[in-house]
Amino acid sequence: MKFKKTKTAALALATIFVTGSFSGCALVTNNIKKDMEQTVATVDITASEDYASLKGTISASDVLKRDLIASYASYGSTYVNSYGMTVEATYDLIKNNLVNRQLYVQYAQAYLLDKDGRSKAAWDAYIAAAPEKDKSIAPIAYFLDSDEIGRAEYQLKTSLNSTLDSQETQFIEQETDEHDHDTARTTPTGVSTVNEDFYDPAYQIYTGYNAAANCGSYEAQDGSTPATRVKAYKALLSSLHYYGLVTRGEDTSDLETLSYYTIERKSQYETQLINKLSDLFEEQAKEKITKEWIENKLSTTLQSQQQKYDADASALETALDGVSDSSFVFYAPEGYGFVINILLPFSTLQTQTLNDSEADYGDVKGNKFLKRASLLEGLTATDQRNTWFSGHEDLSYEATAEDGAYTAGDPNRKYLFFEDNMKKTEGAADSPAQYEKIPNYLGKYTYNGEVYSEKDEDGDTKFTFRPNKITIDGFLEEMEGYLGFAGLHLSGETKTPDYYTRDLSAYYNDDNTVDYSAFLYYEAKIEELAQFNANNVFKAGTPENTALSVMNELSFAYNTDTAGLNSYLGYAVSPNNTDFVKEFEYAAQRAVAGGAGTITVAPSDYGWHIMYCTFSYSANTAPYLFDWEERNEEGTFSNLYYEALTAESFASYSSELQTTVLNKYNVNSCVTVYEDRYQDLYAE
């Protein structure tokens, strides 16, 4: 959490314009420009006694009517339509948010002037020396270093390019009549995540009047042409004209020369200044967190959880469902844990056949175990990642020998996914990486099938597929091969013999109850996890995380149980009776009983379930150990716990600071509001 980080209203407005959210809006008057530029509030922290000496140094700030309108369309209307707030109350909330932002900006300036011991004369000299185009941002840029300035410029341009990309995609689809008819496959958390510290000095806004190749690391949309980009840019300009954000006579061929761009730029610099203040306060909050304090916190939390969860199993199960990297369950009785479930489904025809078939001969309970077994033998699965190739968001790339891809020895398997996150995650000595690595995802498993690509007459890439069909044994071969590729090995592998040809009696105990152990087809365990270390589950490069990454990637490739994709550790499993179907329940409980790294396979009426135990609890043993020396070692439990406690501490510390600032300076002497200038908006 950062100290009141806020997206600028003007930047949100650009997106709203392009998507047409203001179409036919009754808020706009005839004299657009004059009305939109009305000042609805003025903020001047130097009117307080604390900062009176900075009068004339820190300038007063105006909140304009257009900022209110933009913020209302961006998020305010949701409060009205979804939460029942009145329009009047919503605009009052928005006005307060915008006023608070300017107070924080001015407070940051005053705080940093005092902290750094900078003189008013030095500030005045810096502003006086600034080029004309930088005059409006100079009072803010004075406090920012070169990296912070670089990020402000980069984030502004990436945001505007993103706005233009969104509009251009619509034009491309109109021209090519191209729409994705298949439901897009879920992608792993972290895909296309840009390193927040990265910026590209060569990055430029692509309007179509310039060349995309000259825009640094910007990548044009698939199917983009100068013509479609110009259309997108003109759509933005049309909206800006309509709302008075571009004045007559401005040269619209260069977005960066527009007065609108100047406003946007200043907002981004303000955000960097607020972030800088936030980082300083975060460091202050961290100073309060000591090794002894954390160890005591962990100990008392563990004791509290043990008392609570021993007495209330439902509370434990609720807590397990909410486990994340900032919410931990330190105690659970033996038999609790988590599994990744990979479902290889029956086809529609097989499902219908099973539904229509009669009960097994002599089975008075109406079960269809024999029929299901015969259908399971013919069940085949395919790689589900076709949609990651198609449309304007092609996420595939053709692997080269240096990529070290896993192909199972098939020369036709050539494609991997998420090139940005696979190849642009190593920064230079003086520059951070552009993209973050995708967590818990190895990224070396090629698409299992043949892929054919060709360029159409418009130069767009079209893909066709011939996915390889695999049985459950074929999947297990792929799994074993990919685990071996990653340096992991299976031991204790067992398969049930004559699985598809057994008599009905094989499925029942002597007392005529169903024997769910009879459905278990396969079981094994990853050798390297025999000495499982819960502290390393999310630490890249460890056996614990490598195994999780392999199974997670295979889940994205084959799993049709999409609810399980991007879960933290998978489904929470209890040793008690559950709402899961019984075959699933038994296989999941069996995997957890075997401990992390255990794999079980069993069917249900949905198809084959491959269970991988990611984490299990042992009796009377806390799974985690906090090591102060590992608190900054990314992915370790110590790091995750330290960061969670730091964020919690900072949230409290930041809230107190914000309350103090607002109570002290959001008063009549520092803030003047002109309610009559925006009351007409209440009639919206």
Steps between C-alpha positions, in 0.01 A plus 500: 500500500629844415431838653185602317607399151232624263445465129458838341149596401613637166668175402190304590305745287701409191385140524141603562504726195627230271254237620211741467386490860395864484291460187196726530597610850276772640780650704649697211389856443518700181808693603708189550846645547401775739278272706757219525775740612305639793684468831289307748758497781830669583759338726777698671685336789710813552191668646571297815737624768724195452593592143434872483872554438462314170243745368595576141720191485233232510229611261128462559328227294165513323260209464306546177147401409628267228684301768173443684324384184782269398517338842124457514504311170809302601374370835233725649212368293569153647433638847165632381391201290639218713516634857203733512687823572333818385655697214554793735679289760713340229617832360577619850712187555682555170564863582651397834722241330633757254554757772680243714730414211612860464547528874728195492699646210552826686572320827760286320668812365510656846615178667783442253615859515538461875643146491763571238584844634449658161478875480223705345762673290618172348143405417429838344818477294406150376155616392637813334749295299242250378408514128158648427346159428610381845388799706185332630685189621819667626370551859444123515794380290732685740444221753530206261814319392569400139342155539182642649476753219564224247217293649259793494564560128487129419180426694321793340591383151421135568160599637418707193624226268281253687200727445576523129561123482154433640330718241719378215414137572136582431590653165719202408218258576255707297732495200595131522171369638714304741354393829603227734215251520671272754498595865845631581706263713588637844861615517728469805508782750785733410483478121617827342569651842747784452765562762377810682854640505552459126489787254617539145649844417444431129131417543260717299128531438398341172233706323536369146659824386832361621653155456437234765856379445624834633303474825753311709366188671140569394351204311219566253181294508472201267340625182591861572563730207572873491142545378339317795724682745415840353132410533552421868691824553233704324233338719690615807545850360131521414406425859755745634363770270146424610586548866715807449829329581658600169487866410450636154825564314705230673709276277332164552751307291727481807318392815784612724457865399135514609391679815317180593830312502650764731220437750551126477873536544467708813266241651754224445774706663268558795450125529875443510532761775226336706670163446829645620336620818334158534835323472649720770214425735526131419861502610395666824238230556758225437724642769240397757509135391771302678600135502369457854168664417442270200595185689264594782225580248542160334501316831186668634318457167589130491369448853183691422436302182560169675243578768246627248537233233509204740164621629345601167576299186273719284702808597818318396355401163388858439849623586662246267279620214639849557870415518721735299845657517366748755263267689653191660369196683778393734317211657268223384459142622651223291303420188446857385676639196466617142487333160512614140227316309556444128179380336520313172133494405267260330392621158143620458413172331661292775316697767172448319573130460571466871185691592286289268643163602329275750646407834760227512343155496403404852589838652194579712637849579486608139875551459660483156857415595558243229359718224703795623817292502446399138453867407809604696711265291400695189526847655751727326608851590665779303702811574252777583719799409380560143353840582837624622600509133207682347362850469689822557651374823717219361690374803704232322853497363703244310766357726863480393766258618626753753156517664543145630138404441349162594365319192481135613719422201237620251661728235157641412462656845649846464288756682533650846306788655553837669825603338514831686487330839740227390768707328478859626539436871872562537600863543829665420735621769359853483142419402229271641343225292200596291273213611448294812538124488175307522500347847460124543509435126801335335405610148686232301214265408433527127153487351421129463409480134582639159443866427479644151525871439470714191463864413173611347467775239499762776823368646331354809611161631235228487543178698358153454556215743532125513515427875632163608240284674629336814354237732552507876817296446610750239451781749699315765784453250493875425497579872786265582700630205451865591582439866819323391581789267476729804733276702231321702431127523208281599524202732255243635299504180206260507218434255192288558519193272204399287341836578256494208401132513433429868182346633242713674593341835837677486327828584334381823604407851380186673217697663381615155619860546691661216877458529628830369860384516413272207465801272860607554677444168844642571715626786856632527710755682772743396821376658650843550207598726555216747650763731242768417583851619185712527714812526606459134172431321512835320876543480602464135761232430421281800362146446179605676440790263624322189254216558217747562598690183500185285163377624351848480610532136360157413175611660483803271573272204242227564269582788134564416417571866558871440396591855829347612718715275693775680404370843763564764584141599203326345189365667500487880455138610355380828527146640129519587195443284481770235273626224736359236387193304623198691755375246651849487492528879682169548773577245555849643517373858735223391732751334505721810564197723802421285637850554614774264617360169254210500302441181181294478269428207134398528184552296160652558205538268681808365809311381850442635629702797875539546565619855829660601551579868667839526497526878396291799488551875656259748378432851649728768745655257490861383583494128686831496813636662582869492860591427584869535795460264266382222250785530622658176548171312216506250247218521605355834241480774712742704485750214126459444419526869727800549347677202147422621572639847676800350202574277265464796715727714536753220125499435439597862787750503392653169138525612603686813716739298227564246247568773741741664568687175133524405379601845763768518495646150166413337345800670348824379825693530678265256213379280242714327209322330267662245198273521282717277732428206424130488151466651356469150666157485258368762229491235687234300 
